[in-house]
Structure formats: C-alpha cells, structure tokens
Amino acid sequence: MFNDPQSSYYNCRQDFGPALIRARRPFVVKNALTGLGLLALTGGIYYYTLRAVGQDNFEDVKVPDTPRQPPKKIDP
C-alpha cells in the first residue's frame, strides 16, 4: 500500500500527476484572481502610504541648535 505508485498525486519524478492536475483545475482561475487582487491591494496601500508620507512638511517642527543637557543632580 505504501509503495503503490498509483496512490500519489505525483509521478516518480515528483511532477504533477494527471489526477492532481484534474483536482486543481477548478481552482486555478479563482486562485489566480485572488492572488492578483491581493497583490493589487497591497501595492495600492504601499503606494498610498509612500505618497502620504512624502507630502509631509516638517518645516514647522522646531529643531534645537544644541542638544539638551541632562538636569544636574543636587547633592544633599
């Protein structure tokens, strides 16, 4: 039973067998469209994020000339 070559969806070279191709055929188009949809959604979010961040203007943020000094400790 475990050595039966017909019990697998793959042939001896580990390629797709005819049964596996027949089993996957109904889902090929739906899976491809789902993958393209996810790719488009991810790309759109990435593009929108880069465009939104690229338009930020940081001229109103005050940057000090010198770094802040830590407060001095008071010895009792």
C-alpha positions as CSV (number, residue, x, y, z in Angstrom):
1,M,0.0,0.0,0.0
2,F,2.8,2.5,0.8
3,N,4.8,1.5,-2.2
4,D,1.9,1.7,-4.6
5,P,3.0,4.2,-7.3
6,Q,-0.7,4.9,-8.1
7,S,-1.5,6.1,-4.6
8,S,0.2,9.5,-5.1
9,Y,-0.8,12.6,-6.9
10,Y,2.9,12.9,-8.1
11,N,4.7,10.7,-10.6
12,C,8.2,9.1,-10.0
13,R,9.9,12.4,-10.9
14,Q,7.8,14.3,-8.4
15,D,5.9,16.2,-11.2
16,F,2.2,16.8,-11.0
17,G,0.2,13.7,-12.0
18,P,-2.9,13.8,-14.1
19,A,-5.1,13.3,-11.0
20,L,-3.6,16.3,-9.3
21,I,-4.0,18.4,-12.4
22,R,-7.7,17.4,-12.7
23,A,-8.2,18.1,-8.9
24,R,-6.6,21.6,-9.1
25,R,-8.3,22.7,-12.4
26,P,-11.5,24.2,-10.9
27,F,-9.5,26.4,-8.6
28,V,-6.8,27.7,-10.9
29,V,-8.7,30.8,-12.1
30,K,-10.1,31.7,-8.7
31,N,-6.7,31.4,-7.0
32,A,-5.1,33.5,-9.7
33,L,-7.7,36.2,-9.4
34,T,-7.4,36.2,-5.6
35,G,-3.6,36.4,-5.9
36,L,-3.9,39.3,-8.3
37,G,-6.4,41.1,-6.1
38,L,-4.2,40.7,-3.0
39,L,-1.2,42.0,-5.0
40,A,-3.2,45.0,-6.2
41,L,-4.5,45.8,-2.7
42,T,-1.0,45.5,-1.2
43,G,0.5,47.6,-3.9
44,G,-2.2,50.2,-3.6
45,I,-1.7,50.5,0.2
46,Y,2.1,50.7,-0.3
47,Y,1.7,53.4,-3.0
48,Y,-0.8,55.4,-0.9
49,T,1.4,55.3,2.2
50,L,4.5,56.5,0.3
51,R,2.6,59.3,-1.3
52,A,1.0,60.4,2.0
53,V,4.3,60.4,3.9
54,G,6.2,62.0,1.1
55,Q,3.9,65.1,1.3
56,D,4.6,65.8,4.9
57,N,6.2,69.1,5.6
58,F,8.3,69.3,8.7
59,E,9.2,73.0,8.4
60,D,7.0,73.8,11.4
61,V,8.9,71.5,13.7
62,K,11.4,73.3,15.8
63,V,14.8,71.6,16.0
64,P,17.1,72.9,18.8
65,D,20.6,74.1,17.8
66,T,22.3,72.3,20.7
67,P,21.3,69.0,22.4
68,R,19.5,69.2,25.7
69,Q,21.7,68.9,28.7
70,P,20.5,66.5,31.4
71,P,19.5,68.2,34.7
72,K,22.2,68.5,37.3
73,K,21.9,66.4,40.4
74,I,21.6,68.2,43.6
75,D,23.7,66.7,46.4
76,P,22.1,66.9,49.9
